[in-house]
Amino acid sequence: MLANDSVIVINAGSSSIKFSMYSGAALDLTMRGKIENLYSGVAHFIAQDAADSVVGERHWRDGPLDHEGGMRFLIDFAQTHLDGHRVVAVGHRIVHGGVAHSRPQLLDAAVLDELQKLIPLAPLHLPHNLAPVRSVLAMAPHVPQIGCFDTAFHVGQPAAAQEFALPSNITDLGVRRYGFHGLSYEYIASVLPQAEPGLAHARVVAAHLGNGASMCAMDAGRSMASTMGFTAVDGLPMGTRCGALDPGVVLYLMQELGMDVAAVQKLMYQQSGLLGVSGISSDMRTLEQSDDPRARKAIDLMVYRIGRELGSLAAALGGLDALVFSGGIGENSVALRAAVCRDAAWLGVQLDADANAANPRGIARISKADSKVAVWVVPANEELMIARHALEVVEAA
Ligand code: ADP
């Protein structure tokens, strides 16, 4: 890897394409940007260099932009703004790899066809993850593309953590717990031992708390259990997703309230969680600033459910050595971390209130020196994890 060799990371969602460029052997972040508001309203592109200076910006006021149009623009932009950088790989965040795709791999037309078959397992995300791969394949076929799967980190979980208590003919169809946010947890597992070598073999529960939220139990850096399951709607309440729900509720909604599949899906994915409970917002910052008791109730419910899941995941590990907060809420909400740690005192968690209130930027320990369970904040960095994987795959090829 030469100094100007670069890896581009693409993270495409339903209405946005985020990208980052990492350069040189140390994979320094050299550019990042995003196109937002795809398919609706005025699409907006912005790119910034490592010093946060804006190096490109554009609005699409003359009609909606789709993924393909967005990718065409990004590839053109990359070609004119690479500034001497040579793209050696493009890494993609892909939400679902099923059972078969348990590690990062080169993407070609045949692999894409295989991944296409997994769309029923992640219909809201996977098509958007795959669209940019097809665009790059068509427009820049010589550039190696690497798929990095959010499910891969969890593939080695014990069978009991993966299986539902359903008849085997249903389980055999792939109806099992997969777990998500794997790239975030893998990153946490990779950096935690650098910060505190004793944690390399520890029992760790990490909480990735962003708009999507989940928790993962890791033993010596390996995933043992996670709160997200067959889909990314299970587990914790999230910005707009309900999290774990008695499946009987779904039957009630359909049988008694006459809701159809689309209405139930919308309720569970877009109208629940912090937004649904508060009736105000899905955004933790807005709720924390609100005096409305419904905002308090939504936050309290999230804290309660994190506490319940923490107990469950600690049980899966047979004990707990460290608790990690990550994601927009985990990295920034002093109050939520304090509340979760207060409720986890029974596990031996003792927060250092000053270290927590200092709201550290970067990887930091926020528990008291004699806390039985160490508490850490680790800023999420799935993109860097993808860049590392992409580089490893092209270098091994
Ligand atoms: P995504 O899952 O979309 O990547 P993020 O990881 O950026 O989302 O997390 C978004 C969440 O983080 C929002 O609920 C937002 O309110 C919350 N958040 C960001 N900054 C703060 C802050 N200073 N205090 C509390 N919550 C915050």
Boltz pocket constraint, residues with backbone or C-beta under 6 A from the ligand:
constraints:
  - pocket:
      binder: B
      contacts: [[A, 209], [A, 210], [A, 211], [A, 212], [A, 239], [A, 282], [A, 283], [A, 284], [A, 285], [A, 286], [A, 288], [A, 327], [A, 328], [A, 329], [A, 332], [A, 333], [A, 334]]
      max_distance: 6.0
